[in-house]
Amino acid sequence: MIGVGKAKQYANVLDKPLSRGRQEVSLSAFAFLFSELVQYNQTQVDNIAELERRLEDAGYAVGARVLELLCHREKVADSLEKGTEHEDEYMISEKELLVNRFISVPKDMGAFNCGAFVAGIGVLENAGFPAVVTAHFVPIEGQQRPRTTILIKFAEEVLQREARFG
């Protein structure tokens, strides 16, 4: 039979070539899965800080697995800024971070930010740039929804290494 063959099976998703197949995920599927992740973790904690820490941990686990798969980023951040007060700080700002777009935060949860998941992804650390990464809401005048700022505070060893090579 012409054109009929056995599809190659991969034991691990990381073994699958990047150039074949669709390279996108349904936004609604991601939103549903992420919503379930938030709701499940919400039942496991007593306060917002613990919920954000759990999302950071989940993000780190994801980041550790996908670093090798990142070829390029289609959407660039709204802004990247170097901190003016501290040499080791950088900020990435997004008007509408994807993980916050489809989550309704109850009033009793105050300033809960699902951006903690993104902050916890750990791509920098896994790439050899240890850093403390946190997510913060920043109000925008005249806008109902605040922007999310991802604050990156690099470890001293990163700054020393960059000074040697820079």
Summary of the structure (lengths in Angstrom):
residues: 166
radius of gyration: 18.9
end to end distance: 60.0
largest distance: 68.8
contacts: 366
relative contact order: 0.14
helix: 40%
strand: 16%
